[in-house]
């Protein structure tokens, strides 16, 4: 099983290493991950071999305190987790108290210690060799409270040292403790010197006192830890903000009355009442009302989404316009918001592969520093620089070598990166995935629902033997009785454009071909080209038109009566407006883009050509998608798979990184490493760019942490003292060490400035958003003999007139016209006989003179 623990007392990477080693040694423990930033530990273990108590005992043995992570109640009685509270609140309050005590005393201490030597005005009883014992004893009295309020360094440091897991606190405790103890030793030596009237000894020990060093080391380190805690607190704000999104109370309908209750009392099946401007308190379905809902806080979408009957709504989204009644479908613990918070927490607590390097170094770093400090002390003593000089150098090595920055380098960047991703709808499940994004070479995109919207829309309307209005009215009347998905698209389109409702009788579905029905007592047909073959209406011209549409990735639906082809309505799964832009951006970054689809080769090539993808893999069965990913990996590619369906799950798992598009299935989201909350492929680019930025930030942090120690330790050890007179006081070492951690955390916070690409795409595309190509075929596709007529037209003066006459005549069913402006005549071919009065009315209604006709 897997369980999370809270761990207190950790201060550096060596602490993390010590806890992981101690717990990892237990029988039955498979995996241990400790996060310094979140003060948490994730343990995978066999509960038959080891239990919680033994794990907590192992942490205690390493010198730290642990407790099982548990749910707790907040002040407003709503459920929340330990992490949803401010884990740095107590730490910051403790640091502020220490600084309030330490700083005033340290300033006075420095004046007492350094004032007389610098010629600053000082009381007479502090000046001169004869008063040196009083001066030093006052220093002792001032330094002691500073050490007392900062006693945690000594308690934790020596406890870890005795447990053979020395950490940062061990270095500080040894360094400042040695300075303090030497000061006490000097006091005793001065007492002896004054007793023996040995003024040489008085002069020697009165100038070699390090109470101010001990006090300043602790004060400066506490100051640095204060700033570090403040910075770390900012990195965890993404989780806090997410938790704070949820409203605290809800209004439910009970026995016809509205009752306000705390959100943790909401039950599945309750009916919520949400007024305009209010946050939605639970996940559910709309059962009454319609409104625009702002989901920006949850998904990053800039535009409100229309919610009607049966639509899903989510916790913490904002109802903008109309009142809604919502039936609760998920508990608070299972809500979309809770899942997002859980994902961000897990990702923040997980470790990136690059962190293993820092962990390995941290495991041996502190013991090596202790050895270096000891060598430094012995070396300078042998070189005759004296005990005081040697000790000063050794203490400087100890305090400058703290591995805090090393321990924070990776987790702070991971936490900020995952939090930033969540803010614009990219949920990254683990640190490993976030780091892996920086190494991606190929992106594989499932077509349906990923590149496209996953549902058909009308794209082309071609009238032939019927005018456009007649074709639309007929298509609506016939297709509204069909349950075929393509019929739904046609009905959705024609519903808005129809001018009349036609009566349909004897509706019949013809399997594999289409449908037939009687409209106004005349039989009509709709379907694929097999319908035309059955009616004997196939021709090379119409087949060519069908092929053209198919090559564009569209499905043509033919409408006809027993005598003529009336028109074609083409339907297609429309490409999202952001898909082409996203693919272009990926290619610009040097990433290969592959489209994976079950469509036939012709349709796949049409869509792939439009999108300019690098490779098309078509005719892929669901069970073969995983094999397609494996094939790319065998070629050395690091692959991201982006999909949304159940049949994408094996491929999502197989890929180096799987991304589930937000409108996809729960199974696909569970299988994926990254969840894209919006239906927008630009978020694939955003996720990869964020991964690259985070990886770069981690490398910068690790470089700084290593570089700081590589430069700082030799200077502190006095390696350049003989040649250049360069040395580092313990006080400057403490200051440098403290602010190295602040630098690392501040550098990670720069990731909050990451700006994602944005698109106007919304999850719910409407029919009006699709551009429909409208045209008319001039060839004849009827079975009847063609009647040729010449009509003489007066009043035409320009090409505009020529076009108007042509359009007026072709509004008649089964008619094609060519108009000669110079001759003033229209040449007509028609499969339907019309009398002279009909032609005369059409010409005159168009605004021209009818001069007669000739068969």
Order of alpha helices (4+ residues) and beta strands (2+ residues): beta-alpha-beta-beta-alpha-beta-beta-beta-alpha-alpha-alpha-alpha-alpha-alpha-alpha-beta-beta-beta-beta-beta-alpha-beta-beta-beta-beta-alpha-alpha-alpha-alpha-beta-alpha-beta-beta-alpha-alpha-beta-beta-beta-alpha-alpha-beta-beta-alpha-beta-alpha-beta-alpha-beta-alpha-beta-alpha-beta-alpha-alpha-alpha-beta-beta-alpha-beta-beta-alpha-beta
